[in-house]
């Protein structure tokens, strides 16, 4: 049986990536079964069909990212250290993975390993260095705002050069990063809620239309043409600002109220300092209270030489003549009081 011609289905599609390979899937439409390639063709009538041919690793990853999105959106500022690590991890991993995919030097598995290592390093950097984490959080917020601007711009005019979206993305990202460094709490709350919102809608987008919205956002950043979106794609996109707004209000009024990341850092440093000081105090041996006084009293004597005792002076004086006895001073008891810190050297004249 001959296959029906595709022209009868009234496809309005175009070839997007000639070298892109993706798994074909089968849909039933108008009582006819046809095979489409989601990476190459878009059909305007496919808005009535939802592809349920999910990939298990991708599905698990999206489910985990959805949970992270909830954490970001509603508890981003409360879990400050964790959010800083995840922000750096996702930023570094996604950026390095996209670069590796554009170069096409290694296999996808090796690219994923390289991206994972880069993400861990970036995550540790943003978690340990607070200002780097705040800068990346503000930069992500600025990039998200720039993407919204590019979506609105596409509805009126299509950018003819790649430098327009690059300039908008980088410029807006740096501006919001600097603002976040100045207003740290507000910037962290807004940045985490916006980033969490886009994590959640990207996962929903995969389970509904296989990342079609993400491909559309990628085209906006690369100034490329895109097929028309379905009506529910715009609904998913509209969930992004809604989730971000609800998350920001929740953090400001509930989860982040009365919490300040600066006080947490200062209290932790003070606690560590007290623990170290207590450990040094325990390790230091206890001294006799008279020991330091004794060392101070007899310091000069121990350094300058031996000291003759008072009994020796009295013995020598008893053997001297009366005239020499008057000339020879003998230390009195007052001179040997513990309160005295003076040491005198008695000179004995030759007989």
C-alpha positions in Angstrom: 0.0 0.0 0.0 1.4 3.3 -1.1 1.9 5.9 1.6 -0.2 9.1 1.3 1.5 12.2 0.1 2.5 14.6 2.9 1.0 17.5 0.9 -2.5 16.3 1.7 -1.8 16.9 5.4 -1.1 20.6 4.7 2.2 20.6 6.5 3.7 24.1 7.1 7.2 23.1 8.2 10.7 23.9 7.4 14.1 22.2 7.8 15.7 23.7 10.9 18.9 21.7 11.5 20.1 19.7 8.4 22.7 17.8 10.5 20.5 17.2 13.5 19.5 13.6 14.1 16.6 12.7 16.4 14.5 9.7 17.0 11.4 9.6 14.8 8.0 9.0 16.4 4.6 8.0 15.0 1.4 10.0 15.4 -2.2 9.3 14.3 -3.8 12.2 12.6 -6.8 12.4 10.3 -7.1 8.6 10.4 -3.6 8.3 8.9 -0.4 7.3 10.5 2.7 9.2 9.6 6.2 9.4 10.9 7.7 12.8 11.9 11.1 13.9 13.1 10.7 16.3 16.0 14.1 17.8 15.4 13.5 18.7 11.7 9.8 19.3 11.1 7.0 21.1 12.8 3.4 20.7 11.8 0.8 23.4 12.7 -1.8 20.7 13.2 0.4 18.8 15.6 -0.8 21.2 18.4 -3.6 18.7 18.8 -1.3 15.8 19.5 1.0 15.3 22.5 3.9 13.0 22.0 4.2 10.6 24.9 7.4 8.9 23.7 9.5 10.0 26.7 13.1 9.1 27.3 13.7 7.6 30.8 16.9 9.4 31.7 15.6 12.7 30.4 12.3 12.2 32.3 14.1 11.5 35.6 16.4 14.5 35.1 13.4 16.7 34.5 11.6 15.4 37.6 14.6 16.2 39.7 15.0 19.7 38.1 11.3 20.3 38.9 11.9 19.6 42.6 14.9 21.9 42.5 12.7 24.5 40.8 10.2 24.3 43.7 13.2 24.7 46.2 14.4 27.7 44.2 11.1 29.4 43.9 9.8 29.2 47.4 12.9 28.5 49.6 15.7 30.1 47.6 16.8 32.7 50.1 16.3 30.5 53.1 18.6 27.8 51.7 21.2 30.3 50.7 24.3 28.1 50.6 22.5 25.3 48.7 21.0 27.7 46.2 24.4 29.3 45.6 25.9 25.9 44.9 23.1 24.8 42.5 23.2 28.2 40.7 26.9 27.8 40.0 26.5 24.1 39.1 23.7 24.6 36.7 25.2 27.7 35.1 28.6 26.1 34.6 27.2 22.7 33.5 24.7 24.1 30.9 27.2 26.6 29.5 30.0 24.1 29.1 27.6 21.5 27.6 26.3 23.9 25.0 29.8 24.9 24.0 30.8 21.2 23.7 27.7 20.5 21.6 28.5 23.4 19.3 32.1 22.2 18.8 31.0 18.5 18.2 34.4 17.3 19.2 33.5 14.5 21.6 30.5 12.2 22.0 27.5 13.3 24.0 28.5 11.1 27.0 31.9 12.7 27.2 30.4 16.1 26.8 28.1 15.4 29.7 31.0 14.3 31.9 33.0 17.4 31.0 29.9 19.6 31.8 29.4 17.7 35.1 33.0 18.4 36.2 32.8 22.1 35.2 29.4 22.4 37.0 30.8 21.0 40.3 33.8 23.4 40.2 31.5 26.4 39.5 29.2 25.3 42.2 32.0 25.1 44.8 33.2 28.5 43.7 29.8 30.2 44.0 29.2 28.5 47.4 32.5 29.3 49.0 32.9 32.8 47.6 29.7 34.7 48.5 30.1 37.6 46.1 30.7 35.3 43.1 27.5 33.4 43.9 25.6 36.7 44.2 27.0 37.9 40.9 26.0 34.7 39.0 22.5 34.9 40.6 22.1 38.5 39.4 23.5 37.6 36.0 20.9 34.8 35.6 18.2 37.2 36.6 19.3 39.7 34.0 19.6 37.0 31.3 16.0 35.9 32.1 14.7 39.5 31.7 16.6 39.9 28.5 15.0 36.7 27.1 11.6 38.1 27.8 12.6 41.3 26.0 13.8 39.3 23.0 10.5 37.4 22.9 8.5 40.7 22.9 10.9 42.1 20.2 10.3 39.0 18.0 6.6 39.8 17.8 7.3 43.1 16.1 10.6 42.8 14.4 13.2 40.0 13.8 16.8 40.9 14.6 19.0 40.6 11.5 22.3 40.1 13.4 23.4 37.9 16.2 25.1 40.8 18.0 21.7 42.3 19.0 20.6 39.4 21.3 24.2 38.9 22.5 24.4 42.6 23.5 21.0 42.6 25.2 21.8 39.4 27.1 25.3 40.3 28.3 24.4 44.0 29.1 21.3 43.2 31.0 23.0 40.4 32.8 25.9 42.5 34.0 23.5 45.3 35.1 21.4 43.0 37.2 24.5 41.3 38.6 25.8 44.6 39.9 22.4 45.6 41.3 22.3 42.2 43.1 25.7 42.9 44.7 24.2 46.2 46.0 20.8 44.9 47.2 21.7 41.3 48.1 18.6 40.1 49.8 16.1 41.5 47.2 18.4 40.4 44.3 18.7 36.8 45.7 15.0 36.5 46.2 14.1 37.7 42.7 16.9 35.8 41.1 16.1 32.5 42.8 12.3 32.8 42.1 12.8 33.6 38.4 15.4 30.9 37.9 13.2 28.4 39.8 10.2 29.4 37.6 12.1 28.7 34.4 13.3 25.3 35.8 9.7 24.3 36.4 8.3 25.4 33.1 11.2 23.7 31.2 10.2 20.4 32.8 6.6 20.9 32.0 7.5 21.8 28.5 9.3 18.5 28.0 6.4 16.4 29.2 3.9 18.3 27.0 5.8 19.2 23.8 9.4 17.8 24.0 11.2 21.1 24.7 9.6 23.1 21.9 9.5 26.2 24.1 13.1 25.8 25.1 14.0 25.5 21.3 12.0 28.7 20.8 13.9 30.5 23.6 17.2 29.3 22.1 16.3 30.6 18.7 15.6 34.0 20.3 19.1 34.1 21.8 20.6 33.1 18.4 18.5 35.4 16.3 17.1 32.5 14.2 13.7 32.0 12.7 11.2 29.7 14.5 8.0 28.0 13.6 4.7 29.3 15.1 4.0 28.2 18.6 1.0 26.3 19.8 -1.5 28.0 22.1 -0.6 25.9 25.1 3.1 26.8 24.5 2.1 30.4 25.3 0.2 29.2 28.4 3.4 27.4 29.6 5.4 30.5 29.0 2.8 32.6 30.9 3.3 30.3 33.9 6.9 31.5 34.2 6.2 35.1 35.4 3.3 33.8 37.5 5.4 31.3 39.4 8.2 33.8 39.8 5.8 36.4 41.3 4.2 33.9 43.7 7.7 32.6 44.7 9.1 36.1 45.3 6.1 37.1 47.5 6.3 33.8 49.4 10.0 34.3 50.1 9.7 37.9 51.1 6.7 37.4 53.4 7.1 33.9 54.8 10.2 31.8 54.2 12.7 34.7 54.1 11.2 36.9 56.7 13.5 37.7 59.5 16.4 35.8 57.9 19.6 37.5 56.8 22.4 35.6 55.1 25.0 38.1 56.4 24.1 37.5 60.0 24.3 33.8 59.4 27.8 34.1 58.1 28.9 36.4 61.0 27.4 34.1 63.6 29.1 31.1 62.1 32.5 32.9 62.1 32.1 34.0 65.7 31.1 30.5 66.7 34.2 29.0 65.0 36.4 31.6 66.6 35.0 30.8 70.1 35.5 27.1 69.5 39.1 27.6 68.4 39.8 29.8 71.4 38.2 27.3 73.8 40.3 24.5 72.2 43.5 26.5 72.7 42.6 27.2 76.3 42.1 23.5 77.0 45.4 22.6 75.4 47.4 25.3 77.3 48.7 23.9 80.7 47.7 25.6 83.8 50.5 27.5 85.6 51.1 28.0 89.3 49.9 31.5 90.2 53.3 32.2 91.9 55.3 30.8 89.0 55.1 33.8 86.7 55.8 36.1 89.7 58.8 34.0 90.7 60.2 34.2 87.1 59.7 38.0 87.1 61.3 38.4 90.5 64.4 36.3 89.8 64.7 37.0 86.0 67.8 39.2 86.3 69.5 36.8 88.8 69.0 33.8 86.5 70.3 35.6 83.5 73.3 37.5 84.9 74.8 34.7 87.0 74.7 32.9 90.3 73.4 34.6 93.4 75.1 34.3 96.8 72.7 33.5 99.6 72.4 35.7 102.7 73.8 33.0 105.0 77.0 33.0 103.1 77.3 36.8 103.5 76.7 36.5 107.2 79.4 33.8 107.5 81.9 35.8 105.7 81.0 38.9 107.7 81.5 37.1 111.0 85.1 36.4 109.9 85.9 40.0 109.0 87.3 42.6 111.3 85.0 45.2 112.8 86.3 47.9 110.4 85.7 45.8 107.3 82.4 44.6 108.7 81.1 48.1 108.7 82.2 48.6 105.1 80.5 45.4 103.8 76.8 45.8 103.2 74.7 42.7 103.8 71.2 42.3 102.2 68.5 42.7 104.7 65.3 40.7 104.9 63.3 43.6 103.3 65.4 43.4 100.2 64.4 39.7 99.7 60.7 40.3 99.9 58.7 38.7 97.1 57.3 42.1 96.2 60.8 43.4 95.4 62.0 43.0 91.8 65.4 44.6 92.4 68.6 42.6 92.5 71.8 44.0 93.9 75.2 42.5 93.5 77.2 42.6 96.7 80.8 43.2 96.3 83.2 41.7 98.9 86.5 43.5 99.1 89.6 41.5 99.3 91.0 40.9 102.7 
